[in-house]
Amino acid sequence: MAIVHNKAHSQAYAPDVSFCSPNRVNAGEPNTTLTPQFAGEIVLDTAGNCLWKAITLANNSWVALTPPN
């Protein structure tokens, strides 16, 4: 079994672990403030307790996966 490191190097993933966990965290909405490291990256907004996913590599391509609390 291989362990794969994500691009942010913040944690390792085993093949049987869900890839729906956040790669990075950000205090607030990531649109225009955070540039994705890869398309499909998931970021946790710690202020709004919301997950965001990058659709492209543009810093305004983030879409909310969960509603903010």
C-alpha positions in Angstrom: 0.0 0.0 0.0 1.4 3.4 -1.0 0.8 6.6 0.9 0.3 9.7 -1.3 1.1 13.2 -0.1 -1.1 16.0 -1.2 0.4 19.0 -3.0 0.0 21.2 0.1 2.1 18.7 2.1 -0.2 19.2 5.0 -1.2 15.6 5.5 -0.8 12.1 3.9 -3.6 10.1 2.3 -3.9 6.3 2.3 -5.8 4.9 -0.7 -8.8 3.9 1.5 -9.3 7.4 2.9 -11.9 9.7 1.4 -10.6 12.4 -0.8 -13.4 14.8 0.4 -11.3 16.1 3.3 -9.9 19.7 3.0 -6.4 20.2 1.6 -6.0 23.6 3.3 -7.8 25.9 5.6 -8.6 29.6 5.2 -10.3 32.1 7.5 -13.1 33.3 5.3 -14.3 32.7 1.7 -11.4 31.8 -0.5 -12.7 33.6 -3.7 -10.1 36.2 -4.8 -8.0 35.6 -1.7 -6.6 32.1 -2.2 -5.2 30.7 -5.5 -5.9 27.0 -5.9 -2.9 24.7 -6.1 -4.8 22.3 -8.4 -8.3 22.0 -9.9 -10.5 20.1 -7.5 -8.7 21.3 -4.3 -10.9 21.5 -1.3 -10.5 24.2 1.3 -12.1 24.6 4.7 -13.4 28.1 5.6 -12.8 28.2 9.3 -14.8 31.4 9.8 -17.9 30.2 8.0 -17.4 26.5 8.7 -17.9 25.8 5.0 -16.1 23.6 2.4 -15.0 25.2 -0.9 -13.9 23.4 -4.1 -11.7 24.9 -6.8 -13.2 24.4 -10.3 -10.2 25.8 -12.2 -6.8 27.3 -11.2 -8.3 30.8 -11.2 -8.5 32.4 -7.7 -12.2 33.2 -8.3 -13.3 29.7 -9.3 -14.2 28.5 -5.7 -17.7 27.1 -5.2 -19.3 26.3 -1.9 -19.8 22.6 -1.2 -21.6 23.1 2.1 -23.7 26.0 3.3 -22.0 28.3 5.8 -23.1 28.1 9.4 
